[in-house]
Amino acid sequence: MISQRAKNTSPSPTLAITAKARAMKAQGIDVLSFGAGEPDFDTPSYVKEAAISAIQSGFTKYTPTAGIDDLRQAICDKLLEDNGLSYRTNEVLVSVGAKHSLYNAILTLCDPGDEVIIPSPYWVTYPEQVKLADGKPVIIETTDATGFKITPQMLESAVTAQSKLLVFNSPSNPTGATYTPEEVEAIAGVCESKGLWVISDEIYEKLVYDGNRHVSIASFGSMRGQTVVINGLSKSHAMTGWRIGYAAAPAEVIAAMGRIQDQSTSNINSITQKAGVAALKGPQETIDEMVVEFDRRRRYITHRLNDMKGVRCLSPGGAFYVFPNVSALYGAEAAGKAVAGSDDLTEYLLAESKVAAVPGSGFGADAYIRLSYATSMESIEKGMDRIGQALAKL
């Protein structure tokens, strides 16, 4: 009865662990969750006010599938000002979150059997969406020893006659790895020479630290013509529940993505679109405030993890995740059985310390676990105390 496509699709481990933590909290259990990938800050008030105004003025009907003109123009203005990329409104498509934008892009660019190159650790959704498009994920493995980044040589070695596109994510989920402008340019050079399309997931571009600077791969050479830039407002403006993402690409690609969206969701919520205009055109100070606080948490959680026996954690250059290497703990005994990998370790942490973390296995990197520091400093401090005590028992 169930299609093979549905059977072959894996559930999201990040959503699963978050749901499990919520269920335990509902039972009155004091669970500290480091699973969710969403800012713990509130949506800026001026964005809420724009949404309320849209409701009160009756802006509650269908809109064009690609989004209202004001929103697409605001996105074009943002891409030019922040990224030096010039797009027209017919080269922008607004979708139900960046995840939807990614899916539209993969369905548009990927034919059955096409190879899609994905560096690991990867966001859990990338290979699943490729498989849903009947494409073949080709994984380039990286480790903390190399900063979780691919090199031009690694990319060249992965390219075959069937290679269609590269999924590129900087800053990265789950590692927080951030490529320098020079590194991005070198990757762009390989893509140009090999004719690879790029889906550039830039959703965390505003959340960078230590003087890092985000540069879009679409800004190098001829890459604008073979890149789909994916972004949204979930992370930068704390608007995860509003579901607003967008893609920018050559008009032919956007038109094809729009046809797919025509037959799936049509337009995103009309009220959200007005809120999106306000978010992009209004004051941006709240982003800076978030970055300062995330940076404070990042430094603390990295330091605490590195002080734990058997844990090694790089300081992330962006986003709001740490991805510590915990493989030195594997083989230790927990609750009467050996810890065989990240799934076992996160289950142990949830049971023993009531701390929810995400196993690295779902990100293609079983030697690691992911913790989000998009939660209060109080929760981080308590969580690190609990994890430290639990690991000391192994």
N, C-alpha and C positions, 0 to 999 in steps of 0.2 A: 504493500500500500504506500509506504513512504519512499520517495524518490531516492536514488543513489546519491544525488547531489546533496540532499538534506542529510542523509546518513553520513556523508563524508565531511560534513562541516562540524568543526569542534566548537563547543561552547567557550565563551570568553572566561578565562580564569580570573581576570580582574573583577568582572561583574559577579562571578560566582562567589569569590571570597568576600566581596562587599555585602552581598545578599546574606551570606552566612553570618557575618558579623552583626548585621542589622537584626537578624532573627534572634541571635543570642541576646542582644541588647533588649529586644522586646520581651524576653523572658526574665529581664531584671539582672542579667549578668553584666558585670563591669568589663566590657570589651573595649580595647583601644584599637581602632582600625587605622592601618597605614596602607590601605588598599586603594582607595578611590583616587582617581586622577583628576580632581577638580579643586580649584581654590576654595579655601574656607572663608573667603571674604564675601561680602554682599555685593550684588550688582549696584553700580553707582546710582545715586538717587535721580540724576538727570535722565538716565536711561529709563528708569521706572516711570518717571513723569511723562516721557514721550509715549510710552505704551498706554498709560492711562488716558492721555489726550487722544490717542488713536481710537481707543474704545469709545470714549465719550463723543467723538466726532463721527462715529459710525463707520470707521475704516475697518470693516469686518467682512469684506466680500473677497471673492477670488481676485488674484492679481496675475499678471503674466507669469508663466512658468519660471522664467529666468530671474524674476525679481523686479521690483518697481524701479523705474529709471533713477529716482533719487538715490536709492541704495547702491545700484550698480555704479553710478557716477561717484559716489562717496568712496567706493572700493577702488575705483580707478585713481582717484585723487590720493588715496592712502598708498597705493602701490608705487605711484610716481614719487611721492614725498619721502616715503620710508625706504623704498627699495630701488629707486631709479629706473623703474619699469613703466613704460608707456603702453597703456591698453585703452581701447575704446569700449564702450558699454556692451557692444555685441561680442566682446571677447571675455565676458564675465558671466558666470552662472552662479546663482545663490541656491543653496541646497539645505537639507535638514541636518545641519551639522557637518563638520569636516569629514566625518566617516562616510556620510552619504556622498560628498563630493569625490572622495577617493573611489568609492564603488562605481559612480558614474564614469570616472576617468578610466578605470581598469576595464569596465565593460566596453567602453568605446575603443580603447587602443589594443585590447588583447583578443586575439582569435584563438580557437582551440589549438593546443600544442605549442603556442608561443611561450618562450621562456622569459620569465620576469626575475631579474636579479635583485635580491634582497639581502642587505648586510644583516648579520645577527650580532648581538641580540636585537630583535625586531619587535615592533608593536604587534601584539598577537593577531590583529585584524589583517595585516598585509597578506600573509600567505593564504589565509582563509578566503579572502576576496578573490585572489588570483585563481584559486581552485574553483570557486563558484563560477568564474568566467571560463572554466576548462583550460586555463593556462597551467604552466608548470613553474612553480617557485624554484629558483636556483639560489641557494643560500651561500653567502660568503661569511665564514665564521671569523669573528674577532674576539679578543679577550681584553681583560683589564691591563695586561702587560703591554698592549699597544694602544691603550687609551680608547678601546672600543671603536676604532676608526679603520676604514679600509684605505688602501693606498691605490694609486693609479695602476700599479703592477698587478695587484690583486683583482682589480676590476677587469683589466685586459685578459687575465687568465681565465676569467669566468665567462667571457663572451664566446658564443658559438654562432653558427649560421642561423640558429633558431632564436637568438636573443632579440627581444623586442624593446624592452624598457628596463630602466633602473628605478627602484623606489628609494628615494634619498630623504633622510630625516635628520635635520640639524636645527636646533638642539634635539637630542634624541629622547624618545620614550622607548625603553626603560632606563637607559644608562645616564642620561644627562650629558652625554658626549657632545661637544661642539666643535665643528670644523673651522679652522681659520680661513680667511679669504683666500690665502694662497693654496690651501688644501682643496677648497671648493673649485678654484680655477683649474687645478690639475685634474680633478675628477671630470670637470666639464670638457677638458681637452680630449680625454678618452672617449667621452660620449659623442663629441663632435666627429672624431675620426672614425668611430665605429657605427655612426648613424643610430645611436641608441636614443630613444625617447626617455624622458625623465619625468616621474611624478615626484615633485618636491614638496614634502609635507613640512610646512613652516609654521605650524600652529603654536610652537613655543618660542617664536622669534623674539618676543619682547622680554622673555625671562632668561637673561644672560648675566653672568657675574665675572668678577676678576678682570674687567676691562675687555672681555670678549665682545666681538661685534658680529652681528648676523649679516651675512651677504647671501642673496639668492643666487642659486646656480643659473637661473634664467638671465642674469645680468652679464654673463660672459659670452663673448664671441657671438655665434649664431644660435645660442642655446634658447633664446626666447622663442624661436620657431619650432623647437622640439621639446618644450617643457610645459607641463601642466602644474602651475603653482597652486597649492592647496593651503588655505588658511581659514580662519574663523575668529569668533569673538569669545569662545568658551573660556580660554585660558587668560587672555589679555584683559578681558573686562568682567571676569567672573560671571559668565552667562551660560554655563553648561546646560541648564534646563531650558533655556530659550531656544536651543537648537538652531544655530545659524552658522553655516560654513559657506565657503565660496571657492570657486576655481577660476583661474585666469589662464587663457591659452589662445592659440590662433583661432580665428572665428570659425573655421571649418570644424575644428575639434569641439568647440563650445556648442555649436549648432547640433552636432551629433549627440553630445552629452545631454543637451536640452530635449532632444527627441526621446531619449531613454527616460528622462525625468517626466516628460509629458505623460508617459504611460505607466508611471509608478506612483509618484506623489503629487504631480503638478507643482503649484507654488508652495513655498513654506508659509507658515502662519503670517497673515497680513500684519498683525499687531507687532510681531517680532521684527518685521522688516522696518517699521517706523522706529522701533527701539534701536535697531542696528544703525540706522542713519544717525541717530543721536549719539550713539557710542563712538562712531568713527569721526564725527564732526565736532563733538564736544570736548571739554577739557580732558587731558590725558594724565593728569597728576596721579590719579589713583593707581595707574600702572607702576609708576616710580615707587609709590608707597608699598605696593605689594612686593616689588623686587627687593627693596631694602629689608623687609621682614623675612622673605624667603631666604635671602642671603644669610641672615642671622641664624635661621633654623638650619640651613645647609651646613654652616660651619660647625654648629654644635653637634648635629647628628653624625656627621662624618667623624668628628673627633671621638665621640663616644663609641661608635662602632669599631674604630681602629684600636681602641683600648681593650676590646674584648678578645679573649684568647680564641684563636682559630678563625678570626674574621679579618678580612683585608678589604678596605673600601677606598676607591678613588674619590677625590673631591669632584663632583660634577660641575661642568662649566655652564650648564643651563638647565631649563625645565625645573621640576620640583620633585625629583626622584633621586634616591641613592640605590646603587646596585652592588651591594657587597658580595665579595667572593667568600663563600662559606664552605667550600669543598673540603677544607681541612677538618671539618667536623663530621664528615661522612665516615661511616663505620663505627662511630660512637653509639652507645646504647641509650635509648630513650624509651621509657615506659615498657621495658622488657623486650624491646626489639631494636635491631640495628637501624640507624638512620642511613638509608640508601641513596637519598638525593633530596632535591629541594622540596618535593611534595611532602616527604616524610618530615622534613625539618619544620616546614610551615604548619603542618598538622600538630606537631609537638608544641610549637610556640603558642598556637591557639588554645590547645588543651591545658598546657602547663602554666602559661603566663597570661592568657586571655589577651594576646596581641595578635592581630590579623595582619599578615604580610602575604605577598603574592609569590608563589614559587617561580623560579627562573625557567623551569621547563617549558612553560607556555610561551616564553619569549625566545625559545631556541637556545637556552643557555642554562643547563641544569646545575652548573657550579655556583649559581648565584640566587639571591632572592631580591625582590624589589620592595622598597618601602617608600611611600610618598610622605614628604614633609609638608604637604598642604594641609596641615592640621596645627592646632595651637601648640605653642612652646611648652605649655603645661603638660599636654598629652605626650609630646615628644620626650620630655624629661621622664615622665612616669613609664613610658614605653621602653625607653632605653634601660631604665632600672630593672624592669621586669624581664626584658630579653637577656640582660647580663646575668641575672640570677638564674634564669632557665638554662642558659648555655653552660653555666658553671656546674650544673648537675649532670652534664653529659659525661 
